[in-house]
Amino acid sequence: MKQGSSVNEGHSPWKTSPALTVEFMAANLIPEEVNSNDYKIVQVDAAGTANETTIIEVQVPGLGTYIFTVKYAKDSPITFISKIELQPN
């Protein structure tokens, strides 16, 4: 993925909170040499009900910040990642 690029398509749906969805899915984007205690997951904008959007950042030392846009499916507890953007250091 090139600098400042993003992915604008649906990803695997999860029946869980936006924060847990990102925690599970972000693990595949973190380089192996980065210890899980070294990166930080920060909920920037929270959604509490269905049909809303949540923004969560994953700050990875030496790499940059992934910005996840997570949405609820209509009137359900299912969340999906609608966008992932990398802002390199």
C-alpha positions as CSV (number, residue, x, y, z in Angstrom):
1,M,0.0,0.0,0.0
2,K,1.5,3.4,-1.0
3,Q,1.8,6.4,1.4
4,G,-1.4,8.0,2.3
5,S,-3.4,5.3,0.5
6,S,-6.6,3.8,1.8
7,V,-8.9,0.9,1.1
8,N,-12.6,1.8,0.6
9,E,-14.4,-1.5,0.6
10,G,-16.2,-3.7,3.1
11,H,-14.2,-6.2,5.2
12,S,-15.2,-9.2,7.3
13,P,-18.2,-8.4,9.4
14,W,-18.0,-9.0,13.2
15,K,-20.7,-9.3,15.8
16,T,-18.7,-7.3,18.4
17,S,-17.8,-3.7,19.3
18,P,-15.9,-1.5,16.8
19,A,-12.9,-1.5,19.2
20,L,-12.7,-5.3,19.3
21,T,-13.2,-5.6,15.6
22,V,-10.1,-3.3,15.0
23,E,-8.1,-5.1,17.7
24,F,-8.6,-8.4,15.9
25,M,-8.1,-7.2,12.4
26,A,-5.2,-4.8,13.0
27,A,-3.0,-7.7,14.2
28,N,-2.5,-8.6,10.5
29,L,-1.2,-5.2,9.7
30,I,1.4,-4.9,12.5
31,P,4.9,-5.9,11.5
32,E,6.1,-9.1,13.3
33,E,9.0,-7.2,14.9
34,V,6.7,-4.9,16.7
35,N,5.7,-6.2,20.2
36,S,2.0,-6.1,20.9
37,N,2.7,-4.0,24.0
38,D,4.4,-1.3,21.8
39,Y,1.5,-0.3,19.6
40,K,-1.6,1.6,20.8
41,I,-5.3,1.4,19.9
42,V,-7.1,4.7,20.4
43,Q,-10.9,5.2,19.9
44,V,-11.2,8.7,18.4
45,D,-14.9,8.9,17.6
46,A,-17.3,6.5,19.2
47,A,-20.6,5.2,18.0
48,G,-23.0,3.7,20.5
49,T,-25.9,2.6,18.4
50,A,-26.6,0.9,15.1
51,N,-26.1,2.6,11.8
52,E,-23.3,4.8,13.2
53,T,-19.6,5.2,12.4
54,T,-16.6,4.8,14.8
55,I,-13.1,6.0,14.0
56,I,-10.2,4.1,15.7
57,E,-6.5,4.7,15.3
58,V,-3.8,2.1,15.7
59,Q,-0.5,3.9,16.4
60,V,2.5,1.7,15.4
61,P,6.0,2.9,16.4
62,G,8.3,3.2,13.4
63,L,5.5,2.7,10.9
64,G,2.8,5.3,11.5
65,T,-0.9,5.4,12.3
66,Y,-3.7,3.2,10.8
67,I,-7.0,4.9,10.8
68,F,-10.0,2.5,10.8
69,T,-13.5,3.5,9.9
70,V,-15.9,1.0,11.4
71,K,-19.6,1.0,10.8
72,Y,-22.6,-0.9,12.2
73,A,-24.8,-2.7,9.8
74,K,-28.4,-1.4,9.8
75,D,-30.1,-1.8,13.2
76,S,-27.8,-4.8,14.2
77,P,-24.9,-5.4,16.5
78,I,-22.7,-6.4,13.5
79,T,-19.8,-4.1,12.7
80,F,-17.6,-4.0,9.6
81,I,-14.5,-2.1,8.6
82,S,-15.4,0.2,5.7
83,K,-12.0,2.0,5.4
84,I,-8.4,1.6,6.5
85,E,-5.9,4.4,5.9
86,L,-2.2,4.4,6.7
87,Q,-0.6,7.7,7.7
88,P,3.2,6.9,7.7
89,N,5.6,8.5,10.2
